[in-house]
Amino acid sequence: MRKLDGFLPGHAYAKSIVDIALWDLFGQATGLPLYALLGGRTRKDMPLYHSITCIAPDEMARIAATAYQSGIRQFQVKLGADADWEADAERLLKVREAVGPGPIVYGDWNCGASRLHATRTGRAVAHLDVMLEQPCKTLEDCAAVRQATGLPMKIDENACDLASLLQAHALGCMDAVALKLSKFGGLSAMRRARDLCVQLGTETCAECTWGSDIVTAASLHFAASTPHGALLNTCDLSSYVAPRVCPDAPVRTNGRIAPPEGPGLGVVPDMDVLGSPILEVV
């Protein structure tokens, strides 16, 4: 991967595919699952978060309550669809009421809020046990919202390399962070990012920007090897898309999920579902 970086700087999304494939081959050659190669398995299974799309507050509360009954204890509440800060505050309030005290609830604008919008929302729910996720486009604005509301914050879109992690930590707005395979360029770079987060005391979400069973498998191995106290949650992205690419891939059970067993990624894609390859490298 270092040689590839020398030939082609950037393009982390494309490189992520190559890096994951190389780790899979390494695991198959050694007969070891990826979690063993990434530092060793530290947990039997991992907590999942459930993402709730930004719709009417009462409907979001209903979805949260249903997910809670299935065992989910972490909830990502999407915000900002109607540019109404009071509606966003109501969404957080009603989801929190629906799941009761204890579960993690955080509101995510995906960089779509102004500093003012996010601050007004945050102050309206400052009495609740909630976290904010990446409200604004810049880390500086996110830090300002963190300071103005007093609510913990998770960084997502701006977390893309070690420098961005160090900047967010220095600004005091990285209580948690989403580490995504496609943004860091695969497992190799994301493992370095995780090691830094462990030292910084930041809890991590192990996932990707999107994907199906193959990407989910890589994320689960990464999560399963994350040191104790450093993992916030992970995401079974494959449960949000169809069709399933790997019939034997893990599925959520009681709000949690375990990594695949077997060497490498531990999943075998159904080639009839994937279709004919667009490129074969001999």
C-alpha positions in Angstrom: 0.0 0.0 0.0 2.9 2.4 0.6 4.1 1.7 -2.9 0.6 2.4 -4.2 0.5 5.7 -2.3 3.8 6.6 -3.9 2.3 6.1 -7.4 -1.1 7.6 -6.6 -1.6 10.0 -3.7 -5.1 10.3 -2.3 -8.1 8.2 -3.7 -8.6 6.6 -0.3 -12.0 5.2 -1.4 -10.5 3.1 -4.2 -7.4 2.1 -2.2 -9.7 0.8 0.6 -10.9 -2.0 -1.7 -7.3 -3.1 -2.5 -6.2 -3.0 1.1 -9.1 -5.1 2.4 -8.5 -7.6 -0.4 -4.8 -7.9 0.6 -5.7 -8.4 4.2 -8.2 -11.1 3.2 -5.4 -12.9 1.1 -3.0 -12.6 4.1 -5.6 -14.2 6.4 -6.3 -17.0 4.0 -2.6 -17.6 3.5 -2.0 -17.9 7.2 -5.3 -19.6 8.0 -6.2 -16.8 10.5 -9.2 -14.6 10.8 -8.6 -10.9 10.3 -9.3 -10.0 13.9 -6.3 -12.2 14.9 -4.1 -10.3 12.4 -5.4 -6.9 13.5 -4.3 -7.3 17.1 -6.3 -10.3 18.5 -9.9 -10.7 19.4 -10.9 -8.7 22.5 -14.6 -9.4 22.6 -17.2 -12.1 21.7 -19.5 -9.6 19.9 -20.0 -5.9 19.5 -22.9 -3.4 20.2 -24.7 -2.1 17.1 -26.2 1.3 16.6 -29.4 1.8 14.7 -29.7 4.7 12.3 -33.1 6.4 12.2 -33.8 8.5 9.1 -35.0 12.1 9.6 -38.8 12.0 9.5 -41.6 13.2 11.8 -40.5 13.0 15.5 -43.3 10.6 16.5 -42.5 8.2 13.8 -38.8 8.3 14.7 -39.7 7.5 18.3 -41.8 4.6 17.1 -38.8 3.2 15.1 -36.5 3.6 18.1 -38.9 1.8 20.3 -39.1 -1.1 17.9 -35.4 -1.3 17.5 -35.1 -1.2 21.3 -37.3 -4.2 21.6 -34.9 -6.1 19.2 -32.0 -5.4 21.6 -30.5 -2.3 20.2 -29.1 0.1 22.8 -27.5 2.8 20.7 -29.5 5.1 18.4 -28.3 7.6 15.7 -31.1 10.1 15.2 -30.8 11.9 11.8 -31.5 15.6 11.9 -31.8 18.6 9.7 -34.1 17.5 6.9 -36.5 20.4 7.4 -34.0 23.0 8.6 -36.1 23.4 11.8 -34.0 23.4 15.0 -37.1 23.0 17.2 -38.2 19.9 15.2 -34.7 18.5 15.6 -34.8 19.1 19.4 -38.2 17.4 19.4 -36.7 14.4 17.6 -34.0 14.0 20.2 -36.4 14.4 23.0 -39.0 11.9 21.7 -36.4 9.2 20.8 -34.8 9.6 24.3 -38.3 9.2 25.9 -39.0 6.2 23.7 -35.9 4.3 24.7 -35.7 5.5 28.3 -32.6 6.2 30.3 -29.4 4.3 29.7 -29.2 3.7 25.9 -26.9 6.0 23.9 -28.7 8.5 21.7 -27.0 10.9 19.4 -28.3 13.4 16.8 -26.5 13.5 13.5 -26.7 16.4 11.0 -24.0 15.0 8.6 -22.4 18.4 8.5 -25.8 20.0 7.5 -26.3 22.4 10.3 -25.1 25.9 10.8 -23.4 26.8 14.1 -26.5 28.7 15.2 -28.9 25.9 14.3 -26.9 23.2 16.1 -26.3 25.4 19.1 -30.0 26.2 19.5 -30.9 22.5 19.1 -28.2 21.5 21.6 -29.2 24.0 24.2 -32.8 23.0 23.9 -31.9 19.4 24.8 -28.9 20.1 27.1 -30.8 18.6 30.0 -31.0 15.3 28.2 -28.4 12.5 28.1 -27.6 12.9 24.4 -24.6 13.4 22.2 -24.2 15.4 19.0 -22.6 14.1 15.8 -20.8 16.3 13.3 -23.3 19.2 13.1 -21.2 21.5 11.0 -18.8 21.4 8.1 -15.7 22.5 9.9 -14.1 21.2 13.1 -13.8 24.7 14.4 -17.6 25.2 14.2 -18.2 21.8 15.7 -15.9 22.8 18.6 -17.9 26.0 19.1 -21.1 24.0 19.3 -19.5 21.6 21.8 -18.5 24.5 24.0 -21.8 26.4 23.7 -24.0 23.4 24.5 -21.8 21.3 26.9 -22.9 18.2 25.1 -20.4 15.5 24.1 -19.6 15.2 20.4 -18.8 12.6 17.8 -16.8 13.5 14.7 -17.6 11.8 11.5 -17.1 13.5 8.1 -14.0 15.4 9.1 -12.2 12.3 10.4 -10.1 11.1 7.5 -6.5 10.9 8.6 -4.2 11.2 11.6 -3.9 14.9 11.2 -7.7 15.5 11.3 -7.9 13.3 14.5 -5.2 15.3 16.2 -6.9 18.6 15.2 -10.3 17.5 16.5 -8.8 16.3 19.8 -6.9 19.6 20.2 -10.1 21.5 19.6 -11.9 19.5 22.3 -14.7 18.2 20.1 -13.8 14.5 19.7 -15.4 12.6 22.5 -16.1 9.9 20.0 -15.2 9.4 16.3 -16.4 7.3 13.3 -13.5 5.5 11.7 -14.6 4.6 8.2 -12.7 2.2 5.9 -13.3 4.1 2.7 -12.2 7.4 4.1 -8.9 6.1 5.6 -8.0 3.9 2.7 -8.6 0.5 4.2 -7.7 -1.5 7.3 -4.0 -0.7 7.4 -4.5 3.1 7.8 -7.6 2.7 10.0 -5.6 0.5 12.4 -3.1 3.3 12.8 -6.0 5.7 13.4 -7.4 3.4 16.0 -4.1 3.2 17.9 -4.0 7.0 18.0 -7.6 7.2 19.3 -6.8 4.7 22.0 -3.9 7.0 23.2 -6.2 10.1 22.9 -8.9 8.4 25.0 -11.5 8.7 22.2 -14.1 6.0 21.7 -14.5 4.7 18.1 -17.2 3.6 15.8 -15.9 0.9 13.4 -17.7 1.1 10.0 -17.5 2.4 6.5 -19.4 5.1 4.5 -21.6 2.4 3.0 -21.4 -1.2 1.8 -22.7 -4.7 2.0 -21.5 -8.0 3.5 -17.8 -7.7 2.5 -17.3 -4.2 3.9 -19.3 -5.1 6.9 -17.1 -8.2 7.5 -14.0 -6.0 7.5 -15.6 -3.6 9.9 -16.6 -6.4 12.3 -13.1 -7.8 12.4 -11.7 -4.4 13.1 -14.2 -3.8 15.9 -13.6 -7.3 17.4 -9.9 -6.5 17.7 -10.3 -3.0 19.2 -8.9 -2.7 22.7 -11.4 -2.7 25.6 -12.7 0.7 26.5 -12.0 2.1 23.0 -15.0 0.8 21.0 -18.3 2.8 21.0 -20.1 0.6 18.5 -20.1 -0.8 15.0 -22.7 -1.0 12.2 -24.0 -3.9 10.1 -24.3 -1.9 6.9 -25.4 -5.0 5.1 -28.7 -5.0 7.0 -29.6 -1.7 5.4 -29.1 -2.9 1.8 -30.3 -5.7 -0.5 -29.6 -8.2 -1.8 -27.2 -9.8 0.6 -23.9 -10.6 -1.2 -22.7 -13.3 1.2 -25.4 -15.7 2.3 -23.4 -16.9 5.4 -22.4 -13.5 6.7 -23.2 -12.5 10.3 -26.5 -11.0 11.2 -27.5 -9.0 14.3 -28.7 -10.9 17.4 -30.3 -9.0 20.3 -28.7 -5.7 19.2 -25.2 -7.1 18.8 -23.1 -8.8 16.2 -20.1 -11.1 16.1 -17.3 -11.1 13.5 -17.2 -13.9 10.8 -15.2 -17.0 11.6 -12.8 -18.6 9.2 -9.6 -17.3 7.6 -9.4 -13.8 6.2 -12.6 -12.0 6.0 -14.5 -15.2 6.7 -17.2 -14.5 4.1 -17.7 -16.0 0.7 -19.6 -13.9 -1.9 -22.3 -15.4 -4.0 -21.0 -14.8 -7.5 -24.5 -15.2 -9.0 -25.5 -12.2 -6.9 -22.4 -10.2 -7.8 -22.5 -11.0 -11.5 -19.6 -11.2 -13.9 -16.4 -9.4 -12.9 -15.5 -6.2 -14.8 -11.8 -6.9 -14.4 -9.7 -10.0 -13.8 -6.1 -9.6 -12.6 -3.9 -12.6 -13.4 
